Amino acid sequence: MPLRRVRQKVRDVGVLELLKRGIETGAAPRLFAAKLALDTRISYLERDDLARTSAAEVFAFGSKESITLDAPPNAPSELSRMAGSFSVDRPFVCRLPRARLVGRDALSVRPDGTVPLETSLGRRDRLERSLLAEPSLLGRALWNQSALGTPTADDRYRETVCSLVDGCLGGYSHWVLTALPRLEGLRRWEERTGEQATVLVPAEAPGWVRESLDFFGYGPDRVAAWDGEPTTVEGLIVPSVRSPEQPRSAYAHRFTYDLSYKLTSPAACRWLRSAAREALSSGEATSSGRSESSSELEPLPAGRGRHVYISRADADRRRVRNRDELLESLAGNGFEQYTLSSLSFPDQVRLFLEADVVVAPHGAGFANLAFASDCAVVELFGAKVKPTYWLLAGALGLEYEYHVCEAVGDDLRVDVETVIDSIEAFL
């Protein structure tokens, strides 16, 4: 590591933390081995190379975006270090004429053996971890990578496929912020060509995966389960990931505080919001429960937005220990409590579309801010401060306030008066 980077890391995390990370890295040779494998033996295509490849039909749309984020006043380093200017590439969708899907994570391999990084969330570290999770697959790639892209007599066969298996690898937040935005590219390809693709998701995917796809028009007849069996596809539809690409190895990533890949394109969120409004207003009674009549949310009076408190009472961490005290004070400002795990996906979308203010401990439910258009956000942190939803709120131009609360084990205790003061400033 260059001396200037060492000095920066010391300023960022301190000497002891830097030494600790160095020891941990030295004790984790698998990450270094994966780095060497991709540096020397395993070829992959980065986003620009995929968009330029002559072997693909590429349709670009939209435009490149620039995002500037200013750190909140007196922000902890976890937030302030992410302040700055970022860019999100112009989106595209491409069709690879022949590809092979292999492994648990449905790695996409071209006939020459190269792997498009775009089918691993646009992240080199994600590709490395997928290979490390299956040593036999990594071994075959090292021994003869081109053979991975060569169909065998035992392969399954599908005509036209769009794999979103990688979008299921990080839970609800990753699904909403990295998988669902790619539906815009898929839909544009289908509208342009008049063809349809089968969407692949893991066989064991949580219920909200298929429920959300159904909500956006990809019902059971358009979705297939991926079980890891090698599959040759005649046409692989690859919509670009609507976030900055992450080209660093998992090994290098341990020494770099750069979470810009967590940014989601504001234009992609606007499309999601528009598509969600269209789905909710269509009045169709589908298995996802799109129609307003099937919603479990109380109707809103005209001209009023929701004041939302997201409870984590059903979780095993980041719970508010003095929740009753907080709820009593929130109720005086018109807040209602919701537990997202008890709501259908359409109702979660509706809740955030209609929200004026959302208060919650840090958690994946904040990914639904992608559906919010004019909403203030109050995020409650305990022992750990993470910038994920500050990045999202900032990219979307939403008002944002945070509170670092007293940590009680994995839970937190809120200074109710301070939180209420910040909320009332938004009302």
C-alpha positions in Angstrom: 0.0 0.0 0.0 1.5 3.4 -1.0 2.6 5.6 2.0 0.0 8.3 1.2 -2.7 5.7 1.4 -1.4 4.4 4.7 -1.4 7.9 6.1 -5.0 8.4 4.9 -6.1 5.1 6.4 -4.5 6.1 9.8 -6.5 9.3 9.7 -9.7 7.5 8.8 -9.6 4.5 11.1 -6.7 4.9 13.5 -3.5 3.0 13.9 -4.9 0.1 15.9 -7.8 -0.5 13.5 -5.5 -0.4 10.5 -3.2 -3.0 12.2 -6.1 -5.1 13.1 -7.3 -5.1 9.4 -3.8 -6.0 8.3 -3.7 -9.0 10.6 -7.2 -10.1 9.5 -6.2 -9.8 5.9 -3.0 -11.8 6.5 -5.1 -14.5 8.1 -7.5 -14.6 5.2 -5.4 -16.0 2.3 -8.5 -17.0 0.3 -9.2 -13.4 -0.6 -5.6 -12.9 -1.7 -5.8 -16.1 -3.7 -9.0 -14.9 -5.4 -7.3 -11.6 -6.3 -4.4 -13.5 -7.9 -6.8 -15.7 -9.8 -8.6 -12.8 -11.4 -5.4 -10.8 -11.9 -3.6 -13.6 -13.7 -5.9 -16.4 -14.9 -9.6 -15.6 -14.9 -10.9 -13.1 -17.5 -13.9 -10.9 -16.9 -15.6 -8.1 -18.8 -16.0 -4.7 -17.1 -19.0 -2.6 -17.9 -17.5 -0.4 -20.6 -16.0 -3.5 -22.3 -19.4 -5.2 -22.3 -21.1 -2.2 -23.8 -18.5 -2.1 -26.6 -18.3 -5.8 -27.4 -19.1 -6.7 -31.0 -20.6 -10.0 -29.9 -23.6 -8.3 -28.2 -26.6 -6.3 -29.3 -26.4 -3.2 -27.1 -29.2 -0.6 -26.6 -28.3 2.4 -24.6 -30.9 4.7 -23.0 -31.1 7.6 -20.6 -28.0 9.5 -19.8 -25.0 9.6 -17.5 -25.7 11.1 -14.1 -23.7 13.1 -11.6 -24.4 13.1 -7.9 -23.0 15.5 -5.3 -23.4 14.6 -1.6 -22.6 17.1 1.2 -21.9 15.6 4.6 -24.4 16.5 7.3 -23.1 18.9 10.0 -20.9 17.3 12.5 -21.3 13.9 10.8 -19.4 10.9 12.0 -16.6 9.7 9.7 -18.7 6.9 8.4 -20.8 9.5 6.6 -18.4 12.4 6.1 -15.9 10.1 4.3 -18.5 9.4 1.6 -19.2 13.1 0.8 -18.2 14.1 -2.6 -19.1 13.9 -6.3 -20.0 10.6 -8.0 -21.1 9.5 -11.4 -23.4 6.7 -12.6 -22.8 5.4 -16.1 -25.3 5.8 -18.9 -27.6 2.7 -18.7 -27.8 0.1 -21.4 -29.2 -3.3 -22.0 -27.5 -5.9 -24.1 -28.2 -9.4 -25.5 -25.4 -11.9 -25.6 -26.1 -14.4 -28.3 -24.9 -17.4 -26.4 -23.9 -17.9 -22.8 -23.7 -20.5 -20.2 -24.9 -20.2 -16.6 -23.0 -22.1 -13.9 -22.8 -22.4 -10.2 -24.9 -21.5 -7.2 -24.9 -17.8 -8.2 -25.6 -18.4 -11.9 -22.3 -17.0 -13.1 -22.7 -16.0 -16.7 -19.9 -17.3 -19.0 -19.5 -16.3 -22.6 -18.3 -18.9 -25.2 -14.7 -17.7 -24.8 -14.9 -18.2 -21.1 -15.1 -14.5 -20.0 -17.5 -13.5 -17.3 -19.4 -10.2 -17.6 -19.0 -8.4 -14.3 -22.4 -7.0 -14.8 -24.0 -10.3 -13.9 -22.3 -10.2 -10.5 -23.8 -6.9 -9.4 -21.2 -5.0 -11.3 -18.7 -5.9 -8.6 -15.4 -7.7 -8.9 -15.5 -8.6 -5.2 -18.9 -10.2 -5.6 -17.6 -12.3 -8.5 -14.6 -13.4 -6.4 -16.8 -14.4 -3.5 -19.1 -16.4 -5.8 -16.1 -18.4 -7.0 -14.7 -18.8 -3.5 -18.0 -20.2 -2.3 -17.6 -23.1 -4.8 -14.0 -24.4 -4.9 -14.7 -26.9 -7.6 -16.0 -24.1 -9.9 -13.0 -21.9 -9.1 -10.7 -24.9 -9.8 -12.3 -25.5 -13.2 -12.0 -21.8 -14.1 -8.3 -21.8 -13.2 -7.6 -25.0 -15.1 -9.4 -24.2 -18.3 -11.7 -21.1 -18.2 -12.8 -21.4 -21.8 -14.3 -24.8 -21.0 -16.7 -23.1 -18.6 -18.4 -21.4 -21.5 -18.6 -24.6 -23.6 -22.0 -26.4 -23.6 -22.1 -30.0 -22.7 -24.6 -32.7 -23.5 -25.9 -32.6 -19.9 -26.7 -28.9 -20.0 -30.2 -27.6 -19.7 -31.3 -25.3 -22.5 -33.3 -22.1 -22.4 -34.0 -19.7 -25.2 -33.9 -16.1 -23.8 -33.1 -15.4 -20.1 -32.5 -12.5 -17.9 -30.8 -13.6 -14.7 -31.4 -11.7 -11.5 -29.9 -14.4 -9.3 -27.1 -12.0 -8.3 -29.7 -9.5 -7.0 -30.8 -12.0 -4.4 -27.3 -12.4 -2.8 -27.6 -9.5 -0.3 -31.1 -9.5 1.1 -34.1 -7.2 0.6 -32.1 -4.0 0.3 -29.8 -5.3 -2.5 -32.9 -6.7 -4.3 -34.8 -3.4 -4.2 -31.8 -1.2 -5.1 -29.8 -3.4 -7.5 -32.2 -6.0 -9.0 -35.5 -4.2 -9.4 -34.0 -1.1 -11.2 -32.7 -3.5 -13.9 -36.2 -4.3 -14.9 -36.3 -0.9 -16.7 -33.5 -2.2 -19.1 -35.3 -5.5 -19.5 -38.6 -3.8 -20.2 -37.0 -1.5 -22.8 -35.4 -4.5 -24.5 -38.7 -6.3 -24.7 -40.5 -3.2 -26.0 -37.9 -2.7 -28.6 -37.7 -6.3 -29.9 -41.2 -7.5 -29.2 -39.6 -10.6 -27.5 -39.9 -11.8 -23.9 -37.2 -13.1 -21.6 -37.6 -15.6 -18.7 -36.4 -14.0 -15.4 -34.2 -16.3 -13.3 -34.2 -16.1 -9.5 -32.9 -18.6 -6.9 -35.1 -21.6 -6.2 -35.0 -20.7 -2.5 -35.6 -17.0 -3.0 -37.6 -15.2 -0.3 -41.3 -14.6 -1.0 -40.8 -10.9 -1.6 -38.6 -11.7 -4.7 -41.4 -13.3 -6.7 -44.0 -11.0 -5.1 -42.2 -7.9 -6.3 -41.6 -9.3 -9.8 -45.3 -10.1 -10.0 -46.1 -6.6 -8.9 -44.0 -5.2 -11.8 -45.6 -7.5 -14.3 -43.4 -10.6 -14.2 -45.8 -13.2 -12.9 -45.2 -17.0 -12.4 -45.3 -17.6 -16.2 -42.4 -15.2 -16.7 -40.2 -16.4 -13.8 -38.1 -19.6 -13.4 -36.2 -21.0 -10.5 -32.4 -21.4 -10.6 -31.1 -24.5 -8.9 -27.5 -24.4 -9.9 -27.6 -26.9 -12.8 -25.4 -25.8 -15.8 -27.7 -24.2 -18.4 -27.0 -23.0 -21.9 -29.0 -20.0 -23.0 -29.5 -18.9 -26.6 -29.8 -15.3 -25.6 -28.8 -13.7 -22.3 -30.3 -10.3 -21.6 -28.1 -8.2 -19.4 -29.4 -4.9 -18.2 -26.7 -2.7 -16.7 -26.6 -2.3 -12.9 -27.8 1.2 -12.0 -24.9 1.9 -9.6 -21.2 2.8 -9.9 -19.1 -0.2 -10.9 -16.9 -1.7 -8.2 -13.7 -3.0 -10.0 -11.6 -3.7 -6.9 -10.9 -7.1 -5.5 -12.3 -8.2 -2.2 -8.7 -8.2 -0.9 -8.1 -4.6 -1.9 -11.6 -3.6 -0.7 -10.6 -4.4 2.8 -8.2 -1.5 2.8 -10.4 1.0 1.0 -13.4 2.9 2.5 -15.3 3.4 -0.7 -19.0 2.4 -0.7 -19.9 4.4 -3.8 -21.2 1.2 -5.4 -24.1 1.4 -2.8 -25.4 4.5 -4.7 -28.5 3.9 -6.8 -29.2 6.0 -9.9 -31.8 8.7 -9.2 -33.2 8.1 -12.7 -33.6 4.4 -12.0 -35.5 5.2 -8.8 -37.8 7.6 -10.7 -38.6 4.9 -13.1 -39.3 2.4 -10.3 -41.6 5.0 -8.7 -43.4 5.6 -11.9 -43.8 1.9 -12.6 -45.0 1.4 -9.1 -47.7 4.1 -9.3 -48.8 2.6 -12.6 -49.1 -0.9 -11.0 -51.0 0.4 -8.0 -53.4 2.5 -10.1 -54.1 -0.3 -12.6 -56.8 -1.8 -10.5 -55.8 -5.3 -11.5 -56.4 -7.9 -8.9 -53.3 -10.1 -9.3 -51.6 -12.5 -6.9 -49.4 -9.7 -5.7 -52.5 -7.8 -4.5 -52.0 -4.7 -6.7 -55.5 -3.4 -6.4 -56.1 -0.7 -3.8 -59.1 -2.6 -2.5 -56.9 -5.4 -1.3 -54.5 -3.1 0.6 -54.2 -3.5 4.3 -53.3 0.2 4.8 -55.9 2.6 5.9 -56.9 5.0 3.1 -55.4 8.5 3.4 -57.5 11.6 3.5 -57.0 13.8 0.4 -54.0 16.1 0.6 -52.3 14.3 3.5 -49.2 12.2 3.6 -48.2 9.5 6.1 -46.1 10.0 9.1 -44.4 6.6 9.4 -42.5 4.9 12.2 -40.9 1.6 11.1 -40.7 -0.8 14.1 -38.0 -3.5 14.4 -39.9 -5.2 17.2 -39.8 -8.4 15.1 -36.0 -8.3 14.7 -33.2 -9.6 16.9 -31.1 -6.4 16.8 -31.3 -2.7 16.3 -34.5 -2.6 18.3 -35.4 0.6 20.2 -35.3 -0.3 23.9 -37.5 2.7 24.9 -39.9 2.2 22.0 -43.0 2.9 24.1 -41.7 6.2 25.2 -40.8 7.1 21.6 -44.1 6.0 20.2 -46.1 8.0 22.7 -44.2 11.2 21.6 -44.5 10.3 17.9 -48.2 9.7 18.2 -48.6 13.4 19.2 -47.2 14.3 15.8 -49.6 12.0 13.9 -47.2 9.0 13.5 -48.3 5.4 13.0 -46.2 2.3 13.6 -45.7 -0.3 10.9 -43.8 -3.6 10.9 -42.7 -4.1 7.3 -42.4 -7.9 7.6 -46.2 -8.0 8.1 -47.0 -5.9 5.0 -47.2 -7.2 1.4 -44.7 -5.8 -1.1 -47.4 -3.6 -2.7 -48.3 -2.2 0.7 -44.7 -1.4 1.4 -44.4 0.4 -1.9 -47.7 2.3 -1.2 -46.5 3.2 2.3 -43.4 4.9 1.1 -45.1 6.5 -1.9 -47.5 8.2 0.5 -45.0 9.0 3.2 -44.2 12.6 4.3 -41.8 11.5 7.1 -40.2 8.2 7.9 -38.5 7.5 11.2 -36.7 4.2 11.8 -33.7 2.4 13.2 -31.2 1.6 10.4 -32.4 -1.4 8.5 -33.2 -2.9 5.1 -36.7 -1.4 5.0 -35.2 1.9 4.3 -34.5 0.6 0.8 -38.1 1.4 0.1 -37.1 5.1 0.0 -36.5 4.3 -3.7 -40.3 4.7 -4.0 -40.5 8.0 -2.0 -40.6 11.3 -3.9 -41.0 14.0 -1.3 -40.2 12.5 2.1 -38.1 13.5 5.1 -36.0 10.7 6.7 -34.9 10.3 10.3 -32.5 7.4 10.7 -31.6 6.0 14.2 -28.2 4.4 14.6 -26.8 2.3 17.5 -23.2 1.2 17.9 -22.6 1.1 14.1 -23.2 3.9 11.7 -23.6 2.9 8.0 -24.0 5.4 5.1 -26.2 3.2 2.9 -29.5 5.2 3.3 -27.9 8.6 3.7 -26.4 7.9 0.3 -29.8 6.9 -1.1 -31.6 9.9 0.5 -29.0 12.3 -0.7 -29.0 11.0 -4.3 -32.8 11.3 -4.3 -32.8 14.8 -2.8 -34.7 13.8 0.3 -34.3 15.7 3.6 -32.3 13.5 6.0 -31.5 13.6 9.7 -29.6 11.0 11.7 -29.2 10.3 15.4 -26.4 8.3 16.9 -28.2 6.8 19.9 -27.0 5.0 23.1 -26.0 1.5 22.2 -27.5 -1.2 24.4 -25.8 -4.4 23.2 -27.1 -4.8 19.6 -30.0 -2.5 20.3 -30.3 1.2 21.0 -31.9 3.7 23.4 -33.2 6.9 21.9 -33.0 10.4 23.2 -36.7 11.0 22.6 -36.7 14.8 23.0 -33.9 15.3 20.5 -35.5 13.0 18.0 -38.9 14.8 18.3 -37.2 18.1 17.9 -35.6 17.1 14.6 -38.9 15.6 13.4 -40.9 18.7 14.2 -38.4 20.7 12.1 -39.7 18.7 9.1 -43.4 19.1 9.8 
